[in-house]
Amino acid sequence: MVKKVNGIAAIALAVIMVLSMAACGQQTNAPAPAKESYKAGTYTGTGQGHGGPIQVKTTFTADAITTVEVVKQTETQGIADPAFTVIPDEIVKYQALGVDTVTGATLSSYGIINAVADCVKQAGGDSDALKAKKQPAPTPGPDVEKSADVIVIGGGGAGLSASVSALQNKASVILVEKGAAVGGNTLVSGGVWNAADPELAAKTPNDKGRIETLKSFLDKNEKDVGDYAETLKTLKAQIRKYLAGDTSKLFDSTELHIMQTYYGGLRQDLDGKWISGNFELVKNLCTKSLETRKWAESLGTVFAPALNEPIGSLWKRALAPAKGNFEGYIKVFSNNIIKNGGEIMLDTTAKELIVENGRVTGVKAVKKDGTKVTLHANKGVVMATGGFGGNKEMVLKYNNYWKDLNPKILTTNRETLIQGDGIVMGEKAGAAVTGMGFIQLMPLGWANTGELAGGNGSYCIYITPQGKRFVNEYAERDVISKAAIEHGELFYELQSQKSFMGFGTIEESSVVFKADTLEELAKKLGMDANTLTQEVNKYNSYVDAGKDPDFGKNVFTAKIEAPYVARAMKPSIHHTMGGLVVDVDAHVIDTKGKVIPGFYAAGEVTGGLHAGNRLGGNAIADIFTNGRIAGANAALGK
Ligand code: ADP
């Protein structure tokens, strides 16, 4: 994206500012601030953004910056876009580099600032002085007061879905979003959406190890699974029928999805207390996910056709947008909101719910410039602020699952946005919370940044810095993270280059290593080549046998063959399973077990569904499915 800023108004403003500063100087007898001086011309400079170098062209007169143009960048679509407009505008307007960064796009903002600083240096200016020069504190505008049928707080997948659905149900909608753009954590997620689709499964080749997984359900006892007993019974019958027929194609059913979500979430906290997913919530999700995925398609989301499986999903039942989360989800849903008359208020942070006679009737919020906003909801408020994975303090306070959680642990979350605000606001309005101690660590976090690296465990092995395998790579996320922590956190994901399907490029870096031989790779990773070679040979023999006597892995989609790629990984805070208590209609429940009228919630801000460990691919299913329910029910006053 290219942004040009007309410099004429800016020069005039700079002149006025310099004049008024000089006037002040005269009054106080302080020396007048030095006037910037540049070698007039246009310069090209570079700064490091989030996704790589950002190149800008900056034009100077002898004493002012007149235009800033972003000419080359590889930032994440949908996250950095506002920064390309706002930062150049601010720099020209205030003739300063100490300008405010864009909320949710901090690194991109600094990339642009540093690129302009590079130009300033080339033009003979003092970039340090310009960086020290802050933009003036904003003046709040007049108070804003508005109303709509439904107010949605948060513009990630859940909030966008709720807004679209409320509009489809004839409600007027205002969505408030803290960041400079909608998208939230959903934008930086894997984007993979679980839904049991038996027809699609029946067209997908089976992996032989899955037969064993299915057989293992036949040994489970209905007496042990509480509310899930009937579902288990139905699943067993389905599996028996499937095993008696053609097993060359994948099996799937809503019941299998329900039972895998149940077992995946069944966990014990550090006090020995068990938690499992609320049956009604799990059943609701697994039953409605497929129709919601089709609803997204009807709105314009285009999915890649083949079934996919993110790490820790335990089954191949997900689809991901063909062109990424921004094109597939965020753009489709936000365009739909605008097209249907909804309003999106960006850079607006909800602070408090308005509660009148026990009913949630609105929201108090504040804009980035300090303007006070009061929003009245004729029908309902939907809380969709995401989890608290970007709030380390809150994670450390609530964690009751990870023993000695490293306080320096990184996160996959967008930290400026994902702070658990909705949980705090909800509790203040009387909501109950559940499962707060269960925090999901993403094993595939980049070792240097903590960001999501993506991929799954079917085609690779995880090895310690000493070159030893240490876990079933196809296990749940908490199982892999726990094992990684026991081995010192840092591990390498090793795969054939031909299997590579991680996010980003396969270019070598401080965390990506390529090699033609295992000896070369061992050298690069500082490990013993014999140990590594033995581990890889042993693993490849397990792939041939379809059995892993060391760690019990049973889904293998590739051997580890030359040439190789290894990625340095560390577990990173990912998803917070706990949150506001809700029912299947997305009503928020108070501490006495009663529905709070006018109050709905959806997505990661809620608890009870994923229990102790969320399956990979269930978050996208959750946010869109329950967002849709919350929006419709709020619109209909149900
Ligand atoms: P989910 O996956 O549940 O939809 P996301 O993390 O994708 O959650 O999105 C949550 C969104 O809520 C983010 O865009 C975040 O900026 C926004 N948000 C968080 N707190 C507030 C708040 N206090 N006011 C407005 N928006 C908020």
Boltz pocket constraint, residues with backbone or C-beta under 6 A from the ligand:
constraints:
  - pocket:
      binder: B
      contacts: [[A, 153], [A, 154], [A, 155], [A, 156], [A, 157], [A, 158], [A, 159], [A, 176], [A, 177], [A, 178], [A, 179], [A, 181], [A, 182], [A, 183], [A, 184], [A, 185], [A, 186], [A, 187], [A, 348], [A, 349], [A, 350], [A, 351], [A, 384], [A, 385], [A, 386], [A, 387], [A, 417], [A, 418], [A, 419], [A, 421], [A, 422], [A, 602], [A, 603], [A, 604], [A, 605], [A, 619], [A, 623]]
      max_distance: 6.0
